[in-house]
Amino acid sequence: MAYDEQLADRLRTMIRQKNTPFVEKKMMGGLCIMIDDKMCVGVVKDQLMARIDPDVYEDVLNQRGSREMDFTGRPMKGFLFIQPEGIDMDDDLEYWVDLCLEYNPKAKSSKKK
């Protein structure tokens, strides 16, 4: 299993309901949702990958199921993995998606010009 297709479907549905255009890219062994050419949120294995405002990072790190994103071996500030128990309910998933969408306009794009 590269990534949880059911979680990916829940994520797609939720973002569509918010009338937010997005592009999907397969990367890091998972699925990444790009909004305005910026990595916003995604699915890696059975976890949600969330890109949030670094200013609220420490505050939400203690939320149920959240942990530092240490994909490269060191924590990446502003990126979290959310374990299945932290996103099992739609309200929980929506909390994280909203945080990601809120930060996206402020996030820097890594798109090459």
Sequence and secondary structure as in RCSB ss.txt:
>XXXX:A:sequence
MAYDEQLADRLRTMIRQKNTPFVEKKMMGGLCIMIDDKMCVGVVKDQLMARIDPDVYEDVLNQRGSREMDFTGRP
MKGFLFIQPEGIDMDDDLEYWVDLCLEYNPKAKSSKKK
>XXXX:A:secstr
  B HHHHHHHHHHHHHTT   EEEEETTEEEEEETTEEEEEEEBTEEEEE  TTTHHHHTTSTTEEE  TTSS 
 TTEEEE GGGSSSHHHHHHHHHHHHHHGGGS      
